[in-house]
């Protein structure tokens, strides 16, 4: 396991504006780290810089103590899972997984055992002779993971690895990706635009916007304590309040001019602030309600929801500790 660092990374494409501006990032050895953000935020370009597919204008990339900034991808000791897997349909599962070993010059007699080990890791040992076209999307994704880790790279890069799977398979593969990364001990960096995927899978997340890092931390850090309005809105639903609005809800307002209040931090109660139920959306295990409270409309998430009548009077509890100051 090795750490990875990016220092002072600036990057652009020929004839275009800057795509990355002043990226400083420290990724711990053995960490499953996510780059999260919307389209055009720079996350894929940063992954390409780490991989060696794009040369930064300035800055340094290090794998451990080794400066790899000028090295081509094949000399960086990395494995990569591409968004569309890039598997060869004319080869079997085992032949696909063996390819990196051939490229790296691993002796032919050692390859079958290495391939078998990688396929057992992703639970596809019984399918080693299948053709790629005979596999499901989830199985193809596992083959891509096996191929990426078979050479035991120091760094594993995953470019939107779950985007081609349906919702059920995505949820299943989140757990599998964590398991495989933990089993190999590899330092892994994944790109995604899906905040749910990042929150459920990552050890830590770098939220990006406009080619810059907005906030770096654990999933709980970013969700519970967003530092900016952008972070609060990108990582789930958020009620955004001014100091004046917050003062109508609680007596002791934390320091700050603007606040994030997560919908699940609001709660119905027998006694509390009087409110009116304006709208609602039943979602099975939860319901999303809109309430009018102290002259403002707020979203409230109710777990194990009860039947309620729109237009009815309700009582709401708000705790000052749940008001998180955020910068514009």
C-alpha positions, 0 to 999 in steps of 0.5 A: 500500500502506498499514499498518493499526492497531487501538488499544485496541479493546473491543467488545460486542453489545447486552446481551451481554458483551465480545467484544473486550478491549484489542486492539492490532494493527499490520499492515504495508503490503502484508501478508497477515495472518490472524486465527486462532482457534476459534468465539467467539474474536472474530476475525470481530467484529474483522474487522467492526470493521475493515470498519466493520460494527460500532462498537467501544465504545472504540478506534481503527482507522486505515488509514495515517494516516487515522482511519476508526473513525467512517466507514461501510464504503463510505467506508473504501476496502476490498474484501471477500470474504464467506464465502458470496461474495454473488454475484448469480446473475442477473448474468454474471461480468463484471457481478458484477465491475463492480458495485463500479465502478458504486457508486464512480462510475467512468465507464462507458467505463473499466469494461470495461478494469478488469473485464478486468484483474481477471478476467485476474488471477484467470485467468477472462477467458474466462468473463466472460459465464458465469452464476454458477450455471454456475461451480464453487465455486473459480471462484465464489471467484475471481469474488468475489476479482476483484470485491473487488480491481477497484476497487483498494482500499487494504485487502482483507478476507476472511471465511473465504474458503476454508471452502466449498471441498473439501480439494483446492480449498482447497489450490489456492486458498491459493496463488492468494490469496497470488498475487493479494494480492502482484500487487495490493499490497493490505494483506489481512486474512483470518479463519479457524479453520483453522490449516493454512490460516493457516500455509500462507498468511499472512505473519503471524498473530494467534492469538485466544482469548476476545476477546484476542490470544494471540500475534502472529508469522510462521507459523514463530514461532507454530508453532516458538516458541509462548508459551502452552499454548493456542498450542502445542495450537491450532497443531498436535500438541504434547507438553506436559511439566513440568520434572520430565518434561523432566529425564528426557529431557534433561540441560540443561533450558531455563528454564521450568516447562512445555514444548512438544515437537513430535512431529516433533522426536522421532526414532527412532535406533539409540542413544538413550533406550529406549522402547516403541512403544504405538500407531501410525497410518500416514498415507502419507508420515508415521506418528503413533506413541505411545511410552512413554518415561521413564515418560510417553507421547509422540507422535512423527511419523515421515517416510517411515515404516518398518514397526514392531511395536507393543510393540517396544523402540525408541530415541528421540532428544530435543534440549534445544533443541526444548523450548520453554517455554510459559506456562499 
